[in-house]
Amino acid sequence: MDLRHRNNVNVMGNGTSTLVFSHGFGCNQAMWNYLAPSFKERFRVVMYDLVGAGLSDLKAFDKTKYGALDGYARDLNEIIDAYAEGPVILVGHSVSAMIGALADRLVPGRIAAHVMIGPSPRYINADGYVGGFKRSDIDELLDTLDGNYLGWSSAMAPVIMGAPDQPALGVQLTDSFCRTEPDIAKQFARVTFLSDNRQDVIGLTTPVLILQSSDDLIAPIAVGEYLHSVLPNSTYCLVDNVGHCPHMSAPQACAAAMAAFLAPWMAARVG
């Protein structure tokens, strides 16, 4: 399988370390265009589409393989092996933050650090844990997706984006949601919103920067605080932003926090 074709892999930049950008549910790598270019002078930058999203090869989608996040994590490790150079820092938005944690667990030591943007290890509330949703909320969301994916996307994408002063971003996210093949999106939604990756993040010793919006419908502040408490080498940064996509609606704040965190690996290649 040609990974570049399967995952629509794109590489730019000229650094001695590699940033791998991995997008969230309903998104594609174009969502990184507000943030990733600011790092290409100091890093090798790898962007890709999860199988089933963006311009990935839809023929590569396998319901069994991608019936759990582990399948996406294995893909990520293949991309790292093929395209990354030097230390690897994974920048994962939303569910891709957990895909990155799984990839780290599969091949310990290969990922030097994580930047987790709007991460959540579990969306459903549990005893002693606030994920932001009741099980009935998620069941209703999934039922709506099954019945009318395009209608749900048109209604929910602007709400997920937030950014009330930047309506064009809501339109961009809506377009991305609506371009995703509905059957693939429905399965990925179940895999995402019914996941419980708390045991995968608890005690993960890799350095982690948690970037979280101050007002996020999908990943409330309690989730970021939980992750900070269970990730022993984590840095927690609350970004003043409304919505689940601060890398799009508050890219300068995200870039500043990332630059400080990434300083040990930030160096341009000479020659």
C-alpha positions in Angstrom: 0.0 0.0 0.0 1.3 3.4 -1.0 1.0 5.4 2.2 1.2 8.8 0.4 -1.8 7.8 -1.6 -3.7 6.1 1.2 -3.4 9.0 3.6 -2.8 11.9 1.2 0.5 12.6 3.0 2.1 16.0 2.5 5.6 17.0 3.7 7.1 20.5 4.0 9.7 22.3 6.1 13.3 22.0 6.9 13.9 21.1 10.5 15.9 18.4 12.3 12.7 17.3 14.2 9.3 16.4 12.7 5.9 17.7 13.6 3.2 15.3 12.5 -0.3 16.9 12.4 -3.3 14.6 12.8 -6.8 16.0 12.4 -10.1 15.3 14.3 -13.5 13.8 13.4 -15.1 15.3 10.4 -12.0 17.3 9.5 -9.1 16.9 7.1 -5.5 18.2 7.0 -6.6 21.5 5.5 -7.7 22.5 9.0 -4.0 22.8 9.9 -3.3 25.5 7.3 -3.9 28.2 10.0 -1.2 26.8 12.3 1.3 24.4 10.6 3.0 26.8 8.2 4.3 28.9 11.1 6.5 25.9 12.0 7.9 24.9 8.6 11.1 27.0 9.0 12.1 25.1 12.1 10.6 21.7 11.7 9.9 19.1 9.1 6.1 19.2 8.9 4.0 16.1 8.0 0.3 16.4 7.4 -2.1 13.6 6.4 -5.7 12.6 6.2 -7.1 9.8 8.3 -8.4 7.0 6.1 -12.0 7.9 5.1 -11.4 11.7 5.5 -10.2 14.4 3.1 -8.4 13.2 0.0 -7.5 9.8 1.5 -8.0 6.6 -0.5 -11.6 5.6 0.4 -10.9 2.1 -1.0 -8.5 1.6 1.9 -11.2 1.9 4.5 -11.9 -1.4 6.2 -14.7 -1.6 8.7 -13.0 -4.1 10.8 -9.6 -2.4 10.9 -11.1 1.0 11.7 -13.7 -0.4 14.1 -11.4 0.9 16.9 -8.9 3.7 17.2 -6.1 1.2 17.2 -6.3 0.9 13.4 -5.7 4.6 13.0 -2.8 4.4 15.5 -1.1 1.7 13.5 -1.5 3.9 10.3 0.1 6.8 12.2 3.1 4.7 13.2 3.5 3.7 9.6 3.5 7.3 8.5 6.0 8.2 11.2 8.3 5.4 10.0 8.1 6.5 6.4 8.1 10.3 6.6 9.5 11.5 9.9 13.1 12.4 10.6 14.7 13.0 14.0 12.6 13.4 17.1 8.8 13.2 16.4 6.3 15.5 18.0 2.6 14.6 17.3 0.1 17.4 17.1 -3.3 15.8 17.4 -6.6 17.5 17.4 -9.5 16.0 19.4 -9.8 12.2 18.8 -6.4 12.2 17.1 -4.8 13.2 20.4 -6.0 9.7 21.6 -4.9 8.1 18.4 -1.4 9.6 19.2 -1.4 8.2 22.7 -2.3 4.7 21.3 0.5 5.0 18.7 2.9 6.0 21.5 1.9 2.9 23.6 2.3 0.6 20.6 5.9 1.8 19.9 7.2 3.3 23.2 9.9 5.9 22.7 9.3 6.7 19.0 7.2 9.8 19.8 9.2 12.4 21.6 6.3 14.6 22.7 2.6 15.3 22.1 0.6 18.5 21.5 -3.0 17.6 22.3 -5.5 20.1 21.1 -9.0 19.8 22.6 -8.3 16.2 23.7 -10.7 13.9 25.5 -10.1 10.3 26.6 -13.8 9.7 27.2 -16.8 11.8 26.2 -19.3 10.1 28.5 -19.5 10.9 32.2 -18.5 8.1 34.6 -18.1 7.8 38.3 -15.5 10.3 39.4 -15.0 11.5 35.8 -16.7 14.4 33.9 -16.5 13.9 30.1 -19.2 16.4 29.3 -22.0 14.1 28.1 -24.5 11.6 29.5 -24.7 8.3 27.7 -28.2 9.3 26.5 -26.7 12.4 24.9 -24.3 10.4 22.9 -26.9 7.8 21.9 -29.2 10.6 20.7 -26.3 12.2 18.7 -25.5 8.9 17.0 -29.1 8.2 16.2 -29.4 11.6 14.6 -26.2 10.9 12.6 -27.7 7.6 11.4 -30.9 9.2 10.3 -29.7 12.4 8.7 -25.9 12.8 8.6 -25.9 15.8 6.2 -28.6 17.6 8.2 -26.7 16.9 11.5 -23.5 18.2 9.9 -25.0 21.4 8.7 -26.5 22.1 12.1 -23.7 21.0 14.4 -20.5 21.9 12.6 -20.9 25.7 13.2 -21.7 24.9 16.9 -18.6 22.7 17.3 -16.5 25.4 15.6 -17.8 28.2 17.8 -15.8 31.2 16.8 -18.9 33.5 16.6 -16.8 36.4 15.2 -15.4 34.2 12.4 -18.4 32.6 10.6 -16.3 31.6 7.6 -14.6 28.9 9.8 -18.0 27.4 10.6 -18.7 27.2 6.9 -15.3 25.5 6.3 -15.9 22.9 9.0 -19.5 22.3 7.7 -18.1 21.7 4.2 -15.5 19.2 5.5 -18.2 17.3 7.5 -20.5 17.2 4.5 -17.8 16.0 2.1 -17.1 12.9 4.3 -18.7 9.7 3.1 -21.7 9.3 5.4 -21.3 5.6 6.2 -17.6 6.1 7.1 -18.5 9.2 9.2 -21.2 7.3 11.1 -18.8 4.5 12.0 -16.0 6.9 13.0 -18.4 8.8 15.1 -19.3 5.7 17.1 -15.7 4.8 17.4 -14.9 8.3 18.6 -17.7 9.1 21.0 -18.0 5.7 22.6 -14.3 5.3 23.2 -12.7 5.2 26.6 -9.0 5.8 26.5 -8.4 6.7 30.1 -6.1 3.7 30.7 -4.1 4.6 27.6 -3.2 8.1 28.9 -2.9 7.4 32.7 0.8 7.5 33.5 2.0 8.1 29.9 5.4 9.6 30.6 6.0 11.3 27.2 6.0 15.1 27.5 2.5 16.5 26.6 1.2 20.0 26.0 -2.5 20.1 26.5 -4.1 23.0 24.6 -7.7 23.6 25.5 -10.3 26.3 24.7 -11.8 28.2 27.6 -15.3 27.4 26.2 -15.5 24.1 24.4 -18.8 22.2 23.8 -17.0 18.9 23.1 -14.1 18.9 25.6 -15.0 21.0 28.7 -12.3 22.3 31.0 -12.8 19.4 33.5 -11.5 17.1 30.8 -8.3 19.1 30.3 -7.8 19.3 34.0 -8.2 15.5 34.3 -5.6 14.8 31.6 -3.2 17.2 33.3 -3.6 15.3 36.5 -3.0 11.9 35.0 -0.2 12.8 32.5 2.9 13.2 34.7 4.9 15.3 32.2 2.1 17.5 31.0 1.8 21.2 30.5 -1.7 22.7 30.6 -2.5 25.8 28.6 -6.0 27.2 28.5 -6.6 29.2 25.3 -9.1 32.1 25.4 -11.4 30.8 22.7 -14.9 29.7 22.0 -15.1 26.4 20.2 -13.5 23.0 19.7 -10.9 24.1 17.0 -8.6 26.7 18.6 -5.9 25.8 16.0 -8.2 27.5 13.4 -10.0 30.2 15.4 -7.0 31.2 17.7 -3.9 30.0 15.8 -1.6 32.7 17.1 -2.3 31.8 20.7 -1.8 28.1 19.9 1.4 28.8 18.0 2.8 30.8 20.9 2.1 28.1 23.4 3.5 25.4 21.1 6.7 27.4 20.4 7.5 27.6 24.1 6.8 23.9 24.6 8.7 22.9 21.5 11.8 25.0 22.1 14.0 21.9 22.9 13.3 20.4 19.5 13.1 23.6 17.4 16.1 23.9 15.0 16.4 24.5 11.3 18.4 22.1 9.2 21.7 23.8 8.1 22.7 23.3 4.4 
